[in-house]
Amino acid sequence: MSSPLHELVTALSAPWVVLSPRSGQLTGTGAEGVYARDRRILSQLRVTVDGREPLPVHVDEHDTATHQYVATLEWLGDTRHDPTVMLYRTRTVQSDGVVERITLVNRARDAVDCRLDVALGTDLAGTAAVRSGAAESMPQLAPLPDGPERTRWEDENTRVVVTADPAVSAAPHLEPGEEFTLTLHITAEFPKSNTGFSIDPPAERAPYDVTVRCDDKRVEHWFDRSLGDVRGLQLADDGDRYLGAGPPWYLTLFGRDSLISSGMLIPVDPTLAAGTLRALAARQGTKVDAGSAEQPGKIPHELRAEVADHGGGLVLPDVYYGTHDATQLWIMTLHKAWRWGMPADEVRDLLPNLRRALTWMKEYADPDGDGFLEYIDESGHGLANQGWKDSADAVQWPDGTLATAPIALCEVQGYAYAAAIQGAELLEAHGESGDEWREWAAALQERFRAAFWVDGYPAIALDGSKNPVVGRASNMGHLLGTGLLDADEEQTVADVLAGADLNSGFGLRTLSTAMTRFNPLGYHTGSVWPHDTAMTVQGLFASGQSEVASSYVEGLVRAAEAFDYRLPELYGGRGLEAERTPTPYPLSCRPQAWAATSAVAVLVAALGIEPDVPGGRLAINPAVTLPWKVLELDGLRVGGEALSLRLADGELTVVEAPQSAVVTANAASAR
């Protein structure tokens, strides 16, 4: 039986990634394999000694890209209970392939003779086929030997080469204290994309110089490991860096995911957001195409190396636009990058894309003209839901009945309001009028207040009949901080979010336990997603709801500790009252981009850092209530200059700040 995805060990240097059980063996089952550019490059990499499987005892994860798998060969060496012959597999994932060093070590009293064999195989399955299970029926490709030290496999798209030094079969004789090492080099050649899009490694993965100090050491561990994962997830398209969403299924450019994660990371790596904005702007929609959901001005949902058949009738083209929020998020990310100091010429170059994105909200995102942004899949083979909760059952009534399309999600309206206001501000800063968009946003706000507020809180969505889909869910958390709600409405939403039906103690449940179809392991119907929690935390802190925000931050820290400080894409929502650690979600990506960047997002939000580099101002307003007595952030970047802060027992110290900004610091005591 194959191991579920959450149990596999992930070694990563995008676009290459290896997922294996703790043994290090790749057996050709489940999601195990070496992957790159939406392909499984190797499905089998199995080491045997004397025809037997080594006994795995340990995995040492040196860093995101390098792991060592330790095993004993209990039938060799001394007959005492102590293991004396060991096998060490040091696996290093690089930007252009994988290197694996297989070392036998003899610590026995006498010499050892054995046979070492490495079995290799591949199906060259696409990641969509692996995930859907279709790869299970795919045959292994026949190897094309090039001699004892080189093996290759080819299909019409991809060529894989494995070289061994020495050959993949060896019969070492080891005297006491001697070692024998066999080294594998795994590389591949890929076809050029039909769309010109690249899933390439970045030219450089510079180490991040930002450090965190906190009296809760779990926070430091979480932050440090998250930044290590972010380095491993970096990809590039024509030189522009972006984050692949998560291995193995989503290690490519996603509109929503890559924008949210790069936006969260702006205080640490501002050029990543700029690269993401440009990469997506280069594929901004130019025509109406129901098959790909493309529309003029629309930002894509995902870009792939090839068409992806996910099974169950879901077939997505290599450039797919089925998202109803990425366009607004693109505008919001551009605005944030501008405020944090994105170079003026780079911002100016994207103004035509900004105008087209704003126009999409008004002319295409509201097909029935009712003033709300709603979606429906017109292709018959695309995503039924096109918000971040994009599973088929993500939008449902309290009795479990699924909402019918077209659907207007509440958070999509919040993003649209923020995008209109922030887009207007960008236009005005560059000598253009923003009045049209400010008026449009004000009208949307009034319509939203009249149509979405039911039972004392915002509905999840409006369905195809314009009925508000009532029920308590995490969607409303994304409204906080967008400006769509007034202060009283923000207080109401915060009160709902404070309830035990949504707050699991490990983060925000996607759906309330009071809902009929609540499922703690439902993909969007009761599970906890770290980025969902973090975006809500950002809004809670921004709206002054620091107690509720802090309770959710504490939950994320508990979850991070449970997952060895590498938060997965999602996990179970049973809650702290039912279990000491959260139940893993079996198919969850780990690491995952917006889960990793959530560590940065919540700490920056807790300190209330709000720069306005174009205006020469920097406001710092730490939350009144925080889970820690001491929190230091050292080496953040604002307008190309360093920002370092220390908050201790309510006293804020600005250790280092940009010389070009007037700093306004508000805390119980600031200096």
C-alpha positions in Angstrom: 0.0 0.0 0.0 1.3 3.4 -0.9 1.9 6.1 1.7 -0.5 9.1 1.7 1.0 12.3 0.5 1.1 13.9 4.0 3.4 11.1 5.1 5.9 11.4 2.3 9.2 13.2 2.9 9.7 16.1 0.4 13.1 17.3 -0.8 12.7 20.4 -3.0 14.6 22.8 -5.2 11.9 23.9 -7.7 11.2 22.9 -10.3 12.6 19.6 -9.1 11.2 17.7 -6.2 11.4 14.2 -4.7 8.6 12.7 -2.6 9.4 9.4 -0.8 8.5 7.4 2.3 10.9 7.7 5.2 12.9 4.8 3.8 13.9 6.9 0.8 12.8 4.2 -1.6 10.7 5.1 -4.6 8.5 2.1 -5.3 6.3 3.4 -8.1 3.1 3.5 -5.9 1.0 6.5 -5.0 2.6 9.9 -5.3 6.1 8.7 -4.8 8.6 9.9 -7.4 11.0 12.5 -8.7 9.1 15.3 -10.4 9.9 18.3 -12.5 7.9 20.6 -14.8 4.6 18.8 -14.3 6.1 15.4 -15.0 7.1 12.4 -12.9 10.7 11.9 -14.0 11.3 8.7 -12.0 8.6 6.6 -10.4 11.1 3.9 -9.1 14.4 4.3 -7.4 14.9 1.3 -5.1 18.0 0.2 -3.4 18.6 -3.4 -2.3 21.6 -5.1 -0.8 21.9 -8.8 -1.4 18.4 -8.7 -2.8 17.0 -7.4 0.5 15.5 -4.1 1.6 17.6 -2.1 4.1 15.8 -1.4 7.4 15.1 2.3 7.6 15.8 4.0 11.0 16.1 7.7 10.5 15.7 10.7 8.1 17.9 13.7 8.6 16.5 16.7 6.8 19.6 18.9 6.5 17.6 21.6 4.7 14.8 22.0 2.2 16.8 20.4 -0.6 19.1 17.9 1.1 18.0 14.9 3.1 19.8 11.8 4.4 18.1 8.5 4.8 19.7 6.1 7.3 19.2 2.3 7.3 20.8 -0.8 8.8 21.8 -4.0 7.0 21.0 -6.3 9.9 22.0 -9.5 8.2 25.6 -8.2 7.6 28.4 -7.6 10.1 28.7 -8.6 13.7 26.0 -10.8 15.2 25.5 -8.6 18.3 22.4 -6.5 18.7 24.3 -3.3 17.6 24.0 -2.5 13.9 27.5 -2.5 12.4 26.8 -2.2 8.6 24.9 0.9 7.6 23.5 2.4 4.4 23.3 6.2 4.0 21.4 7.8 1.1 22.2 11.5 0.8 19.7 13.0 -1.6 20.3 16.5 -2.9 17.7 18.2 -5.1 19.2 20.8 -7.4 17.7 23.3 -9.8 18.6 21.1 -12.7 18.2 17.6 -11.3 18.9 15.3 -8.4 22.1 13.8 -7.0 21.9 10.8 -4.8 24.9 9.3 -3.0 24.4 5.8 -1.7 27.1 4.9 0.8 27.7 1.5 2.5 29.8 1.7 5.8 31.3 -1.3 7.5 31.8 -0.9 11.2 32.0 -4.6 11.9 35.0 -6.5 13.2 35.4 -8.4 9.9 35.3 -7.7 6.2 31.9 -7.7 4.4 31.1 -8.8 0.9 27.7 -7.9 -0.5 25.8 -6.9 -3.7 24.4 -3.4 -4.1 21.6 -2.9 -6.7 19.7 0.1 -7.7 16.4 -0.5 -9.6 15.2 2.5 -11.7 12.0 3.1 -13.6 9.6 5.7 -14.9 6.1 6.2 -16.4 6.7 9.9 -17.3 3.2 10.5 -16.0 1.8 14.0 -15.8 1.2 15.3 -12.3 -2.6 15.4 -13.0 -2.5 11.7 -14.0 -0.7 10.8 -10.8 -3.1 12.7 -8.6 -6.2 11.3 -10.3 -4.9 7.8 -10.1 -4.8 7.4 -13.9 -1.0 6.8 -13.7 -1.6 3.5 -11.9 -2.6 1.9 -15.1 0.2 3.5 -17.2 3.0 1.1 -18.2 6.6 1.7 -17.2 8.7 2.9 -20.1 11.4 0.6 -21.4 14.9 1.8 -20.6 17.3 2.6 -23.3 20.7 1.6 -21.9 23.8 3.5 -23.0 26.2 1.3 -21.1 26.7 0.1 -17.5 26.8 3.6 -16.2 24.0 5.4 -18.1 20.3 4.8 -18.6 17.8 6.9 -20.4 14.0 6.9 -21.1 12.2 8.9 -23.7 8.7 9.8 -24.9 7.6 12.3 -27.4 8.0 15.1 -24.9 10.6 14.3 -22.3 14.0 12.7 -22.1 15.4 11.4 -18.8 19.0 10.4 -18.2 20.4 8.7 -15.1 24.2 8.3 -14.8 25.7 6.1 -12.1 29.3 6.2 -10.8 30.1 3.3 -10.7 27.3 1.2 -12.3 23.9 0.7 -10.7 25.0 -2.8 -9.7 28.1 -3.4 -7.6 29.7 -6.0 -5.5 31.9 -4.1 -3.0 34.3 -5.8 -0.6 34.6 -3.7 2.6 37.3 -4.1 5.2 36.5 -2.9 8.7 36.1 0.8 8.7 35.8 1.1 4.9 33.1 2.8 2.9 31.7 2.3 -0.6 29.7 5.1 -2.4 27.6 4.9 -5.6 26.5 8.2 -7.0 23.5 8.8 -9.2 22.9 11.9 -11.3 19.3 12.4 -12.5 18.6 14.9 -15.3 15.9 15.5 -17.9 15.3 17.5 -21.1 11.9 19.0 -21.7 10.1 20.4 -24.7 9.5 24.1 -25.1 6.1 25.3 -24.0 3.5 26.1 -26.7 2.6 29.2 -24.7 6.1 30.5 -24.1 5.6 30.1 -20.3 8.5 28.8 -18.3 8.6 26.6 -15.2 12.3 27.3 -14.7 14.5 27.7 -11.6 15.4 31.2 -10.6 18.8 32.5 -11.5 19.7 32.8 -7.8 18.2 31.6 -4.5 19.8 34.1 -2.2 19.5 33.4 1.5 17.0 35.6 3.4 18.6 37.9 6.0 15.5 38.5 8.0 15.5 37.1 11.6 12.9 36.8 14.2 13.4 36.7 18.0 10.5 35.8 20.2 10.0 34.6 23.8 8.0 31.7 22.3 10.8 29.8 20.4 8.2 28.0 18.4 7.6 31.2 16.5 11.3 31.4 15.5 11.3 27.8 14.4 8.2 28.3 12.3 9.5 31.5 10.7 12.9 30.1 9.8 11.6 26.8 8.3 9.0 28.7 6.4 11.6 30.9 4.7 13.6 27.9 3.9 10.6 26.4 2.1 10.0 29.7 0.3 13.5 29.5 -1.1 12.9 26.0 -2.4 9.5 26.9 -4.0 10.9 29.8 -6.1 10.6 29.5 -9.9 11.1 31.9 -12.8 9.5 32.8 -16.1 11.7 34.7 -18.4 13.7 35.9 -15.4 10.7 37.0 -13.3 10.6 35.1 -10.1 7.4 33.6 -8.6 6.4 30.9 -6.1 5.2 27.6 -7.3 2.1 26.9 -5.2 3.1 23.5 -3.9 4.6 20.1 -4.8 3.9 17.9 -6.5 0.5 18.9 -7.9 0.8 22.7 -8.1 4.5 23.4 -8.6 3.8 26.1 -11.2 2.4 29.7 -11.5 -1.1 30.1 -10.0 -2.7 33.5 -10.2 -4.4 33.5 -6.8 -1.9 31.4 -4.9 1.3 33.1 -6.2 -0.2 36.6 -5.7 -1.3 36.0 -2.2 2.0 34.3 -1.2 4.2 36.9 -2.9 2.1 39.7 -1.4 2.6 38.2 2.1 6.3 38.1 1.5 6.8 41.6 0.3 8.4 42.8 3.6 11.0 40.1 3.2 11.4 39.7 -0.6 9.8 42.6 -2.5 11.2 41.7 -5.9 9.4 38.4 -5.8 6.0 40.2 -5.9 7.2 42.4 -8.8 8.2 39.3 -10.7 4.9 37.6 -10.0 3.0 40.7 -11.2 4.9 40.8 -14.4 4.7 37.1 -15.2 0.9 37.2 -14.8 0.5 40.5 -16.6 2.3 39.0 -19.6 -0.6 36.4 -19.8 -3.5 38.8 -19.0 -6.5 38.0 -21.1 -7.1 39.6 -24.4 -10.1 37.8 -25.8 -13.3 36.0 -24.8 -12.8 32.2 -24.9 -15.3 30.0 -23.0 -13.0 27.0 -23.2 -10.2 28.5 -21.2 -12.4 31.1 -19.4 -10.2 33.9 -20.8 -11.6 37.4 -20.9 -10.0 40.7 -21.7 -8.1 42.1 -18.7 -8.5 38.9 -16.7 -5.5 37.4 -14.8 -5.0 33.7 -15.3 -5.8 31.0 -12.7 -2.9 28.7 -13.6 -0.3 28.0 -16.2 0.9 24.5 -17.0 3.4 22.7 -19.1 0.6 20.9 -20.9 -3.2 20.3 -20.8 -4.1 18.7 -17.5 -6.8 16.0 -17.3 -7.6 15.8 -13.6 -10.3 13.1 -14.0 -14.0 13.3 -13.4 -14.5 15.5 -16.4 -12.1 18.3 -15.1 -9.8 19.1 -18.0 -7.9 22.4 -17.8 -5.9 23.9 -20.7 -2.3 24.8 -20.3 -3.3 28.5 -19.7 -6.6 28.5 -17.7 -8.4 31.6 -16.5 -11.1 30.1 -14.3 -10.7 32.3 -11.3 -13.0 35.2 -10.2 -10.6 36.7 -7.7 -7.0 36.7 -9.2 -7.6 39.9 -11.1 -8.6 41.8 -8.0 -5.7 40.2 -6.1 -3.3 41.3 -8.8 -4.4 44.9 -8.3 -4.2 44.6 -4.6 -0.7 43.1 -4.8 0.5 45.9 -7.1 -0.8 48.5 -4.7 0.9 46.8 -1.7 4.2 46.5 -3.6 4.0 50.2 -4.6 3.4 51.2 -1.0 6.3 49.1 0.2 8.7 50.7 -2.4 8.5 48.9 -5.7 10.6 51.0 -8.1 8.5 53.7 -9.7 9.4 52.8 -13.3 8.3 49.2 -12.7 5.0 50.3 -11.3 4.5 52.7 -14.2 5.1 49.9 -16.7 2.2 47.9 -15.2 -0.4 50.8 -15.4 -1.8 49.6 -18.7 -2.4 46.2 -17.1 -4.0 47.9 -14.1 -6.5 49.7 -16.4 -7.4 46.5 -18.2 -7.8 44.7 -14.9 -10.1 47.3 -13.5 -12.1 47.3 -16.7 -12.6 43.5 -16.4 -14.3 43.9 -13.0 -16.8 46.3 -14.5 -17.4 44.9 -18.0 -16.9 41.1 -17.7 -16.9 40.0 -14.1 -20.6 40.9 -13.7 -22.3 39.2 -16.7 -25.9 39.8 -15.6 -25.3 43.5 -14.7 -26.6 43.3 -11.1 -23.6 45.0 -9.7 -22.0 41.9 -8.2 -19.1 39.8 -9.5 -20.3 36.3 -10.2 -19.0 33.2 -12.0 -20.2 30.2 -13.9 -18.2 27.5 -15.7 -19.2 27.9 -19.4 -16.8 25.2 -20.7 -18.4 22.1 -19.1 -14.9 20.9 -18.2 -13.6 23.6 -15.9 -13.9 24.5 -12.2 -17.4 24.7 -10.9 -16.3 27.1 -8.2 -13.9 29.8 -9.0 -13.0 31.4 -5.6 -10.1 30.1 -3.5 -12.5 27.4 -2.3 -12.8 25.8 -5.7 -14.0 22.3 -4.9 -17.5 21.3 -6.2 -19.1 21.3 -2.7 -17.4 24.5 -1.4 -20.5 26.7 -1.5 -23.5 25.1 0.3 -26.5 25.9 2.3 -26.8 24.9 6.0 -28.6 21.7 5.1 -25.8 20.7 2.7 -27.6 21.6 -0.5 -25.1 22.9 -3.0 -25.6 26.5 -4.3 -26.4 26.8 -7.9 -24.4 29.0 -10.3 -23.8 31.8 -11.2 -22.4 32.4 -7.7 -21.3 35.8 -6.3 -18.9 35.0 -3.3 -18.8 37.5 -0.5 -15.0 37.7 -0.4 -14.8 38.3 -4.2 -16.9 41.5 -3.6 -14.5 42.5 -0.8 -11.5 42.0 -3.0 -13.3 44.0 -5.8 -14.0 46.9 -3.4 -10.4 47.0 -2.3 -9.1 46.7 -5.8 -11.2 49.6 -7.0 -10.1 51.9 -4.2 -6.5 50.9 -4.4 -6.5 51.0 -8.2 -8.0 54.5 -8.0 -5.2 55.6 -5.7 -2.6 54.2 -8.1 -4.1 56.0 -11.0 -4.3 59.3 -9.1 -0.7 59.0 -8.0 0.2 58.9 -11.7 -1.8 61.9 -12.8 -5.0 60.1 -13.8 -8.5 60.3 -12.4 -9.7 57.6 -10.0 -13.2 59.0 -9.6 -14.9 56.3 -11.7 -13.6 53.5 -9.5 -14.2 55.3 -6.2 -17.8 55.8 -7.3 -18.1 52.2 -8.5 -16.7 50.9 -5.1 -19.1 53.1 -3.1 -22.1 51.7 -5.1 -20.8 48.1 -4.6 -20.6 48.7 -0.8 -24.2 49.8 -0.6 -25.4 46.9 -2.7 -23.4 44.5 -0.6 -24.9 45.8 2.6 -28.4 45.4 1.3 -28.0 42.0 -0.3 -25.5 40.0 1.7 -26.2 40.8 5.4 -28.6 38.1 6.7 -28.9 36.5 10.2 -26.6 39.1 11.6 -23.5 38.4 9.4 -22.5 38.3 5.7 -23.8 35.4 3.7 -21.2 33.1 2.0 -22.5 34.1 -1.4 -25.5 34.9 -3.6 -26.7 32.0 -5.7 -28.0 32.0 -9.2 -31.4 33.2 -8.0 -29.8 36.0 -6.0 -30.6 34.3 -2.7 -28.1 34.8 0.0 -26.4 31.5 0.9 -26.5 31.7 4.7 -24.2 29.9 7.0 -21.1 30.5 9.1 -17.9 30.0 7.1 -14.4 31.4 6.9 -15.2 33.5 3.8 -16.4 36.4 5.8 -12.9 36.7 7.4 -11.5 37.9 4.0 -13.8 40.9 4.1 -11.9 42.4 7.1 -9.3 45.0 6.0 -10.7 45.4 2.5 -12.7 48.6 3.5 -16.0 47.1 2.3 -17.2 46.9 6.0 -17.7 49.7 8.4 -16.3 49.5 12.0 -19.5 48.1 13.4 -19.7 45.5 10.7 -16.1 44.5 11.3 -16.9 44.1 15.0 -19.8 41.8 14.1 -17.7 39.6 11.9 -15.0 39.4 14.5 -17.5 38.3 17.1 -18.7 35.5 14.7 -15.1 34.4 14.0 -14.4 34.3 17.8 -17.0 31.4 18.1 -15.8 27.9 18.9 -17.7 26.6 15.9 -15.1 28.4 13.6 -12.0 28.7 15.8 -10.6 25.1 16.0 -7.7 26.0 18.3 -5.4 25.2 15.4 -6.8 27.9 13.0 -9.9 28.9 11.3 -12.3 26.2 10.1 -13.5 26.7 6.5 -17.0 25.8 7.6 -18.8 26.0 10.9 -19.3 22.8 13.0 -23.0 23.9 13.1 -23.4 23.2 9.3 -25.0 19.9 8.4 -22.3 18.8 6.1 -19.4 19.9 8.3 -16.5 17.5 7.8 -13.2 18.1 9.6 -11.4 16.5 6.7 -13.6 18.2 4.0 -11.3 20.0 1.6 -13.3 23.2 1.9 -16.0 22.1 4.3 -14.5 22.0 7.7 -10.7 21.7 7.3 -8.2 24.4 8.3 -6.1 26.2 5.7 -3.2 28.2 7.2 -3.4 30.9 4.5 -7.1 31.3 5.1 -6.4 31.8 8.8 -3.5 34.2 8.1 -5.5 36.4 5.7 -8.3 36.6 8.4 -5.6 37.4 11.0 -4.3 40.3 8.8 -7.8 41.7 8.6 -8.5 41.2 12.3 -5.3 43.1 13.3 -6.0 45.8 10.7 -9.5 46.4 12.1 -8.3 46.5 15.8 -9.6 43.0 16.8 -6.3 42.0 18.3 -7.7 39.5 20.9 -9.5 37.4 18.3 -6.5 37.7 15.9 -4.1 36.6 18.6 -6.2 33.5 19.4 -5.9 32.5 15.8 -2.1 33.2 15.7 -1.7 30.9 18.8 -3.6 28.2 16.9 -1.3 28.5 13.9 1.7 28.2 16.2 0.3 25.1 17.8 -0.3 23.6 14.4 3.2 24.5 13.2 4.7 22.8 16.1 2.6 19.7 15.4 3.8 19.6 11.8 7.5 20.1 12.7 7.1 23.8 11.7 6.3 23.1 8.1 2.6 23.9 7.8 0.8 21.9 5.2 -1.6 23.2 2.6 -4.5 22.2 4.9 -5.2 19.9 7.9 -8.2 18.6 9.8 -10.6 20.8 11.7 -11.7 18.5 14.6 -10.2 21.0 17.0 -8.2 21.4 20.2 -11.0 20.0 22.3 -11.0 16.7 20.4 -7.3 16.1 19.7 -3.9 17.3 20.9 -2.5 17.8 17.4 -4.5 18.3 14.2 -5.2 15.3 12.0 -3.3 15.6 8.7 -5.2 15.8 5.4 -4.0 12.9 3.3 -3.6 14.7 0.0 -2.2 17.9 1.4 0.9 19.5 -0.2 3.7 20.1 2.2 5.4 22.5 1.9 2.9 24.9 0.2 3.6 28.5 -0.7 0.8 30.4 1.0 1.1 28.2 4.1 4.8 29.0 4.3 4.4 32.8 3.8 1.6 32.9 6.4 4.4 33.0 9.1 5.6 36.3 7.7 2.1 37.7 7.2 0.9 37.3 10.8 4.0 38.7 12.4 4.1 41.8 10.1 0.3 42.3 10.8 0.9 41.9 14.6 3.3 44.7 14.5 1.0 46.9 12.4 3.7 47.9 9.8 2.1 50.1 7.1 4.6 51.9 4.8 3.8 54.5 2.2 7.1 54.9 0.4 5.8 57.1 -2.3 4.4 59.4 0.4 7.6 59.2 2.5 5.8 57.8 5.5 6.0 54.7 7.7 3.4 53.9 10.3 3.9 51.2 12.9 1.0 50.4 15.1 1.5 47.1 17.1 -1.5 45.3 18.3 -2.7 46.0 21.8 -3.0 42.3 22.6 -0.4 39.8 21.5 0.5 36.2 22.6 4.1 37.2 23.3 6.0 39.5 25.6 8.9 39.9 23.2 8.9 40.0 19.4 11.7 41.3 17.2 11.8 41.5 13.4 15.3 42.3 12.0 16.1 43.0 8.4 12.7 43.7 6.8 12.9 45.7 3.5 11.0 49.0 2.9 11.9 50.9 -0.2 15.2 49.1 -0.5 16.2 50.0 3.0 16.2 48.0 6.3 13.6 48.0 9.0 14.2 46.4 12.3 11.8 46.5 15.3 11.6 45.3 18.8 8.4 45.0 20.9 9.0 44.0 24.5 6.4 44.3 27.3 4.4 46.8 25.2 7.4 49.0 24.5 8.2 49.5 20.8 11.8 50.2 19.7 12.5 51.2 16.1 16.0 49.8 15.9 16.6 50.7 12.3 14.3 52.5 9.8 14.5 53.9 6.3 16.1 57.3 6.2 13.7 58.5 3.6 10.6 57.9 5.6 8.9 59.8 8.5 8.2 57.1 11.0 5.1 57.3 13.2 5.2 54.6 15.9 2.2 54.1 18.2 2.4 51.7 21.1 1.9 51.7 24.9 5.4 53.1 24.8 7.5 53.8 21.7 10.9 55.2 21.1 
